[in-house]
Amino acid sequence: MTVPTPNQTEFQILLALAGKERHGYGIMQEIARQSGGAIRVGPGTLYGAIKRMQAAGWIVESKTPRSEDEDARRTCYYRLTPAGRTAAGDAARRMADLVSVAENHGLLKLKPSH
């Protein structure tokens, strides 16, 4: 049986959730922050990916409101599952291996040291 691999958007969502639970808008903000604004995920893309990731068992909804003013019915938070953390780690290792190959082929220029 083949283990599913997260696509780029799913990987970005897994990274955004690696530190803490977040709601949809918070996930979009964290992806933009982590990428220095280079990657922006819209609501349609985000929620389509969230559905796939829930089906894969990588994330689950967290129904607990974060504050007394927050309405748990309107704000849904998501968190990584152990399977999601494993999927993110596996994907990161594969990317690190590819970066190593690129570096060995001279495709990456080293930053000058100060």
C-alpha positions in Angstrom: 0.0 0.0 0.0 1.4 3.4 -1.0 1.4 6.1 1.7 0.1 9.4 0.4 2.5 12.2 0.1 1.4 15.8 0.7 1.4 18.1 -2.3 2.9 21.6 -1.9 -0.2 23.3 -0.5 -0.8 20.4 1.9 2.8 20.6 3.0 2.6 24.3 3.7 -0.6 23.7 5.8 1.2 20.9 7.7 4.0 23.3 8.4 1.6 26.1 9.5 0.0 23.6 12.0 3.3 22.2 13.3 3.6 24.8 16.0 0.0 25.1 17.1 -3.6 24.8 16.3 -5.0 27.4 13.9 -8.2 28.4 12.2 -8.4 28.7 8.4 -7.5 32.4 8.2 -4.7 31.8 10.7 -3.3 29.0 8.5 -3.4 31.4 5.5 -1.5 34.1 7.5 1.1 31.6 8.8 1.8 30.3 5.3 2.3 33.8 4.1 4.5 34.6 7.1 6.7 31.5 6.8 7.2 32.1 3.1 8.0 35.8 3.5 4.9 36.6 1.5 5.9 34.5 -1.5 3.1 32.0 -1.1 -0.5 33.0 -0.6 -3.2 30.4 -0.3 -6.8 31.4 -1.0 -9.8 30.1 0.8 -10.9 27.7 -2.0 -7.5 26.1 -2.2 -7.2 26.0 1.6 -10.5 24.3 2.4 -10.2 21.9 -0.5 -6.8 20.8 0.9 -8.1 20.7 4.5 -10.9 18.2 3.4 -8.3 16.0 1.6 -6.0 16.2 4.6 -8.8 15.2 7.0 -9.6 12.3 4.8 -5.9 11.2 4.9 -5.9 11.5 8.7 -3.3 14.2 8.8 -5.4 16.9 10.5 -8.5 17.0 12.7 -10.9 19.7 13.8 -10.5 21.0 17.3 -13.8 22.1 18.7 -12.5 23.9 21.8 -13.0 27.7 21.7 -9.8 29.7 22.3 -11.4 32.4 24.4 -14.7 33.1 26.1 -15.7 35.6 23.4 -15.0 33.1 20.6 -18.0 31.2 19.2 -17.0 27.6 18.8 -19.7 27.2 16.2 -18.2 29.8 13.9 -14.5 29.3 14.4 -13.1 25.9 13.6 -9.5 25.2 14.6 -7.4 22.5 13.0 -4.5 20.5 14.5 -2.0 18.0 13.3 -2.4 14.3 14.1 0.5 12.0 14.7 0.1 10.8 11.1 0.2 14.4 9.9 3.4 15.1 11.8 4.9 11.9 10.3 3.7 12.9 6.7 5.3 16.4 7.2 8.5 15.0 8.5 8.8 12.5 5.7 8.1 15.1 3.0 10.7 17.5 4.6 13.3 14.7 4.6 12.6 14.0 0.9 13.0 17.7 0.1 16.2 17.9 2.1 17.6 14.9 0.1 16.7 16.7 -3.2 18.3 19.9 -2.0 21.5 17.9 -1.2 21.5 16.5 -4.7 21.0 20.0 -6.2 23.9 21.2 -4.0 26.1 18.4 -5.2 25.4 19.3 -8.8 26.4 22.9 -8.1 22.9 24.3 -8.5 23.0 26.1 -5.2 25.3 29.0 -4.7 26.5 29.3 -1.1 25.9 32.6 0.6 29.1 34.4 1.4 30.0 34.3 5.1 30.5 37.6 7.0 
